Amino acid sequence: MAFRAAHHFTGLAGFSRLAHQPTSLATPGAAFRSALLARTPAGSPAFSRTVAPLAVSRALALHTSSSTHNTLEATPKTKRALPDVVPQHEPNRMHGSYHWDFERALSVALVPLVGAQVAYGAHPITDLLMGVVLPLHCHIGWDSMVTDYVHPRKYPRLGPLCAWSLRLFTVLTLVGCFSFNTNDIGLTELVKRTWKA
């Protein structure tokens, strides 16, 4: 125990030496801490109660000086040209609400469409509606995923590539569903045959 205490105070004495080093940026309590460190012996209990926390906090502050404030300008991320004026949009509480309403309408429309197909079987109108509503519903879900995880601000090349690929696949899916519903057996009959196969 005595060895641990001595080792503890020896380590704190190192912090007291660190705290005595002058810094170029004067803080309000710097003079008080320096005077307190000069008068309190490193091995005393008063040192561990009063001076040691101040010395530790000062050492952990990494000696903030005027030279450290300029290091942000040297980082590669801040060398990019920033726009002079950032566009400010007018606050509008309806912004995004129509998009949300459209998402909910597509989700709710799937319930009676699936119910009608289960109850009445294949019909050209329900197949046509399902061939439009289901791909749009899937598109909105995938678009949210692309927006959240592959945003163009973070991935300037991959983000737009994913967004335009999704739009292309959605259009191809809509065309394929329309062609399948008009020239073949339709979506409802396809699901029924796949279920019984």
C-alpha positions as CSV (number, residue, x, y, z in Angstrom):
1,M,0.0,0.0,0.0
2,A,2.8,2.4,0.9
3,F,4.5,1.6,-2.4
4,R,1.3,2.3,-4.3
5,A,0.8,5.6,-2.5
6,A,4.4,6.6,-3.1
7,H,4.1,5.7,-6.8
8,H,0.8,7.6,-7.0
9,F,2.4,10.8,-5.6
10,T,5.5,10.4,-7.8
11,G,3.3,10.3,-10.8
12,L,1.4,13.3,-9.6
13,A,4.7,15.1,-9.0
14,G,5.4,14.7,-12.7
15,F,2.1,16.4,-13.4
16,S,3.1,19.2,-11.0
17,R,6.3,19.7,-13.1
18,L,4.1,19.7,-16.2
19,A,1.8,22.3,-14.7
20,H,4.7,24.6,-13.9
21,Q,5.6,25.0,-17.6
22,P,4.5,28.3,-18.9
23,T,1.9,28.5,-21.6
24,S,1.4,31.3,-24.1
25,L,-2.3,31.6,-23.4
26,A,-3.0,32.9,-19.9
27,T,-6.1,31.5,-18.2
28,P,-7.9,33.1,-15.2
29,G,-6.8,30.5,-12.7
30,A,-3.3,30.0,-14.0
31,A,-1.6,32.3,-11.5
32,F,-3.5,30.7,-8.6
33,R,-2.7,27.2,-9.7
34,S,1.0,28.0,-10.1
35,A,1.2,29.6,-6.7
36,L,-0.6,26.7,-5.1
37,L,1.7,24.1,-6.8
38,A,4.8,26.0,-5.7
39,R,3.7,26.0,-2.0
40,T,2.3,22.5,-1.7
41,P,4.8,19.6,-1.4
42,A,4.1,16.7,-3.8
43,G,4.0,14.1,-1.1
44,S,1.4,15.8,1.2
45,P,-2.2,14.8,1.4
46,A,-3.2,18.4,0.6
47,F,-1.5,17.9,-2.7
48,S,-3.7,15.0,-3.7
49,R,-6.8,16.8,-2.6
50,T,-6.3,20.2,-4.1
51,V,-3.4,20.5,-6.5
52,A,-3.3,17.1,-8.2
53,P,-6.8,17.4,-9.8
54,L,-5.9,20.9,-11.1
55,A,-2.6,19.6,-12.4
56,V,-4.2,16.6,-14.1
57,S,-7.0,18.7,-15.6
58,R,-4.4,21.1,-16.9
59,A,-2.2,18.4,-18.3
60,L,-5.2,16.8,-20.0
61,A,-6.1,20.1,-21.6
62,L,-3.0,19.6,-23.7
63,H,-1.7,23.1,-23.0
64,T,-4.0,25.1,-25.1
65,S,-2.1,27.9,-26.8
66,S,-2.5,30.2,-29.7
67,S,-0.5,27.9,-31.9
68,T,-3.0,25.0,-31.6
69,H,-5.8,27.2,-32.9
70,N,-4.1,27.4,-36.3
71,T,-3.8,23.6,-36.7
72,L,-7.4,23.4,-38.1
73,E,-6.3,25.4,-41.1
74,A,-3.6,22.9,-42.0
75,T,-5.9,19.9,-42.1
76,P,-6.7,18.6,-45.6
77,K,-10.4,18.7,-45.1
78,T,-10.5,22.5,-44.7
79,K,-8.4,23.2,-47.7
80,R,-11.5,22.7,-49.9
81,A,-13.1,25.8,-51.2
82,L,-16.2,26.6,-49.1
83,P,-19.1,28.5,-50.6
84,D,-19.3,32.2,-49.7
85,V,-23.0,32.1,-49.1
86,V,-24.9,29.1,-48.0
87,P,-28.5,29.2,-49.3
88,Q,-31.1,29.6,-46.6
89,H,-34.5,28.0,-47.3
90,E,-37.6,29.6,-46.0
91,P,-39.1,27.6,-43.1
92,N,-42.1,25.7,-44.2
93,R,-43.9,23.2,-42.0
94,M,-45.4,21.5,-45.0
95,H,-42.0,20.7,-46.5
96,G,-41.7,17.0,-46.9
97,S,-45.3,16.3,-45.8
98,Y,-46.6,15.6,-49.3
99,H,-43.8,13.1,-49.8
100,W,-44.7,11.4,-46.5
101,D,-48.4,11.4,-47.5
102,F,-47.6,9.8,-50.8
103,E,-45.6,7.1,-49.0
104,R,-48.4,6.4,-46.6
105,A,-51.0,6.4,-49.4
106,L,-49.0,3.7,-51.3
107,S,-48.6,1.6,-48.2
108,V,-52.3,1.8,-47.4
109,A,-53.3,1.1,-51.0
110,L,-51.4,-2.2,-50.9
111,V,-53.8,-3.6,-48.3
112,P,-57.0,-3.5,-50.3
113,L,-55.2,-4.5,-53.5
114,V,-53.8,-7.6,-51.9
115,G,-57.1,-8.3,-50.3
116,A,-59.0,-8.0,-53.6
117,Q,-56.5,-10.3,-55.3
118,V,-56.8,-12.9,-52.6
119,A,-60.7,-12.7,-52.5
120,Y,-61.5,-12.4,-56.2
121,G,-58.5,-13.8,-57.9
122,A,-56.8,-12.4,-61.0
123,H,-58.3,-9.3,-62.6
124,P,-56.7,-7.0,-65.2
125,I,-57.4,-3.8,-63.1
126,T,-56.0,-5.1,-59.8
127,D,-53.0,-6.6,-61.7
128,L,-52.3,-3.2,-63.3
129,L,-52.7,-1.3,-60.0
130,M,-50.4,-3.8,-58.3
131,G,-47.8,-3.5,-61.1
132,V,-47.7,0.3,-60.4
133,V,-48.2,0.5,-56.6
134,L,-45.8,-2.2,-55.6
135,P,-42.7,-1.0,-57.6
136,L,-43.3,2.6,-56.4
137,H,-43.6,1.4,-52.8
138,C,-40.3,-0.5,-53.1
139,H,-38.7,2.4,-54.9
140,I,-39.5,4.8,-52.0
141,G,-38.1,2.3,-49.4
142,W,-34.8,1.8,-51.4
143,D,-34.5,5.5,-52.0
144,S,-34.6,6.1,-48.3
145,M,-31.9,3.6,-47.8
146,V,-29.7,5.2,-50.5
147,T,-30.4,8.7,-49.0
148,D,-29.4,7.5,-45.4
149,Y,-26.4,5.4,-46.2
150,V,-24.9,6.5,-49.5
151,H,-25.6,10.2,-49.4
152,P,-23.9,12.3,-52.2
153,R,-22.3,14.6,-49.7
154,K,-20.3,11.7,-48.2
155,Y,-20.0,9.7,-51.4
156,P,-19.9,12.2,-54.3
157,R,-19.6,9.5,-57.0
158,L,-21.2,6.4,-55.5
159,G,-24.3,8.3,-54.1
160,P,-25.6,9.7,-57.5
161,L,-24.7,6.4,-59.2
162,C,-26.9,4.4,-56.7
163,A,-29.7,7.0,-56.9
164,W,-29.8,6.9,-60.7
165,S,-29.4,3.1,-60.8
166,L,-32.4,2.8,-58.5
167,R,-34.5,5.1,-60.8
168,L,-33.5,3.1,-63.8
169,F,-34.4,-0.2,-62.2
170,T,-37.7,1.2,-61.0
171,V,-38.6,2.3,-64.5
172,L,-37.6,-1.0,-65.9
173,T,-39.7,-2.8,-63.3
174,L,-42.7,-0.7,-64.1
175,V,-42.3,-1.4,-67.8
176,G,-41.8,-5.1,-67.1
177,C,-44.9,-5.3,-64.8
178,F,-47.0,-3.6,-67.5
179,S,-45.7,-5.9,-70.2
180,F,-46.2,-9.0,-68.0
181,N,-49.8,-8.0,-67.1
182,T,-50.8,-7.2,-70.7
183,N,-49.0,-9.9,-72.6
184,D,-48.8,-12.8,-70.2
185,I,-50.7,-14.3,-67.2
186,G,-50.5,-11.3,-64.9
187,L,-49.0,-10.8,-61.4
188,T,-51.9,-12.5,-59.5
189,E,-51.8,-15.6,-61.6
190,L,-48.0,-15.8,-61.3
191,V,-48.2,-15.6,-57.5
192,K,-51.0,-18.3,-57.5
193,R,-49.1,-20.7,-59.7
194,T,-45.8,-20.2,-57.8
195,W,-47.6,-20.8,-54.5
196,K,-49.2,-24.1,-55.7
197,A,-46.0,-25.3,-57.5
